Amino acid sequence: MIAGYVSTLMSTSPPPISVAEAMARSGFYPGHPPVTVRETHTAWVFLAGEHAYKVKKPVRMAFLDFSTLERRRRVCEDELRVNRELAPQLDMRLRAIVLRADSYVLADPDAEHAVEYALQMRRFDEQRTMAALVERDELGDEQIRAVARRLAAFHEQARPAGPRDPVGDVKRTWDHNMCELLALADDETARRALAADRFAGTFVLARRGTLRDRAQAGRIRDGHGDLRAEHVVLEESLMIVDRLEFNAALREIDVADDLAFLAMDLERLGAGSAARLLVAAYRDAGGDPGDDALLAYYGAYRALVRAKVDLLRAAQLAGVGNDADADAARAARTDADALLDLAERLAWRARGPLVLAIGGPPASGKSTLAAELARRSGVPVLSSDVLRKQHRGLELRARAPDADYTPSARAAVYRELGECARASCADGESAIVDATFGDRRLRAAFLAGL
């Protein structure tokens, strides 16, 4: 994609390469270090020696506008300013890029005839991000607690930004992202996204009092806004980088929304226990993220935001035409599908602890239905048949002895099912119960345990 970008130059004889192509070459930098290029849907990052250089793409999207040089300079200045608090160690500074002879050079930010702007910063160790540590199974509990304490302190000190319409703002933010996602979605993705959309409307309606109370209590703050695991750097001193810069309104969110983004991302990476510890430690540090259902709602929203970004990236790459970008586009779509799965599971969690009882005669398909619901929701299944055979130490396909099917023995199993479901709810978890429920006495035994 680099070759497709050519800056507007104040010259009648532009050089044969673009700014991005020039910065991808080692000769652009002092000492000619090797260069690695990272690309997102909105920027290039050039890793050269001890520094990284970030250049905004000249793009206009529904949620940002980098289409002019003036806008790109302003957003670079904003990024520098908002990242000083959480990542002062990066030593960020603005650099102009100017034309010299037949190439480009870095210059002071106020240099005349700048054709582009870059943010120069110290290069951090990418192997020390929270995401990289999770991938290597090296993220420690104390590191998670340190992140939670830093976030709680940051949110406490952050500028309050109470909305005029806290309930409407939450729903409009969801709706805006949903419209952008649907514009990029195929039929199946759109179907799944709209199912999540129905959940959101119901949740906001049911929790509007909570949303108003949190706004009045000052829980809406100028937060980070893009709190992903790859943005948390656990070097000798903790840094949280890449605070959202291009739209301050997108940072003015409930602290629960900010925290839920990181918790969601940890779950996406397969670190659900780390996500739970993060939330618990944040509460222990004095932070107020609301209850687990509220966090799950915001987590579902953030999963859909990231799904949209992946679909947008896939659309950009699909138009390039080479095999490498086609593979990357397919990978982005796969990531979007996984995020839609996660959003669905979080939406189920946001409904709060509940018990879904699925009944019916043998071979009626109830176990198949329970298994599919469990796959989509992440809620575990409690099965009368499994419980009965576990007590005997039998394999699932084995036949339990007739003594286990007497009325009293069956009632005991149903009562235990109810007790297990009650224990799940007490722990804040839901349960799916798979049993026939065909006899009034069995239903009564289940309810007695519940």
Secondary structure as UniProt FT lines:
FT   HELIX           2..4
FT   HELIX           19..23
FT   HELIX           26..28
FT   TURN            30..31
FT   STRAND          35..39
FT   STRAND          43..48
FT   TURN            49..50
FT   STRAND          51..56
FT   STRAND          60..61
FT   TURN            62..63
FT   STRAND          64..65
FT   HELIX           69..82
FT   TURN            83..86
FT   HELIX           88..90
FT   STRAND          93..100
FT   TURN            101..102
FT   STRAND          103..107
FT   TURN            109..110
FT   TURN            112..113
FT   STRAND          114..122
FT   HELIX           126..128
FT   HELIX           130..135
FT   TURN            136..137
FT   HELIX           141..157
FT   HELIX           166..184
FT   HELIX           187..206
FT   HELIX           208..216
FT   TURN            217..218
FT   STRAND          220..222
FT   HELIX           229..231
FT   STRAND          232..234
FT   STRAND          238..240
FT   HELIX           248..250
FT   STRAND          252..254
FT   HELIX           255..268
FT   TURN            269..270
FT   HELIX           272..284
FT   TURN            285..286
FT   HELIX           292..318
FT   TURN            319..320
FT   HELIX           323..350
FT   STRAND          355..358
FT   TURN            362..363
FT   HELIX           366..377
FT   STRAND          381..383
FT   HELIX           384..392
FT   TURN            396..397
FT   HELIX           402..405
FT   HELIX           407..426
FT   TURN            427..428
FT   STRAND          431..434
FT   HELIX           440..449
//
